């Protein structure tokens, strides 16, 4: 029983990272119906940004976190304006292929400048831990989980309570009607990429801390798992993406603890297939996503 509870805690930490990446997927899809496969590589850039500013400029954790979010947010806006905006009204397969191309550009550009080898991450947070009954909880796990919760609540506030959030919801519902009401659709979509990519940047520094190593291809598999989380939670739903990320994280840690790590990714992909076939509207369902 103690091992089971320990894996729940580990799964919440890992799932929090997936949830932050999944939020970016679900926001972009909710606005322009695009699956941005380059999103996982934006999170990789966040990890490398934190590595650079902490290793060479001596930043501590929170300044590095803010820097990652700013850099990745601006990168997301740049990607949207250069790669996606000209194709906004093209067939979806065109935008999808472009997203895959952007992903490769980011990966190999990073490998060219930073090298393809793994790099050890600097220790930005204390490794101290404490016992809560039979469960061992580290300071890093607490930081990861709390930062994810705070960022998700902040995102919910922006979407539900601010003028830009209302514009995002209007564009998501009907882009043409939003234009007629005076909403600047281009700026709204750029803001969506800004926020989603900033969250991916936060996930980048957290995953560097969690795994203690980074490499230019690190965004591929976690990005796909985050996409599974977004679909599982009802793509387009922010709370659903959070729930989906936590679920995938806990499922992965349980498979590793009680099965073989060889089956870890297979389980995640099986979940995606089941969700798409059995419940394509996601965990919350269509009506609930509309309320969100």
Buried (B, 14 or more C-beta within 10 A) or exposed (E): EEEEEBBBBBBBBBBBBBBBBBBBBBBBBBBBEBBBBBBBBBBBBBBBBBBBBBBEEEBEBEBBBBBBBBBBBBBBBEBBBEBBBEBBEEEEEEBBEBBEEBBEBBBEEBBEEBEEEBBEBBEBBEEEEEEEEEBBBBEBBBBBBEBBEEBBEEBBEBBEEEEBBBBBBBBBEEBEEBBEEEBEBBEBBBBBBBBBBBBBBBBBBBBBBBBBBBBBBBBBEBBBBBBBBBBBBBBBBBBBBBBBBBBBBBBBBBBBBEEEEEEBBEBBEEBBEEBEEEEEBBBBBEEBBEEB
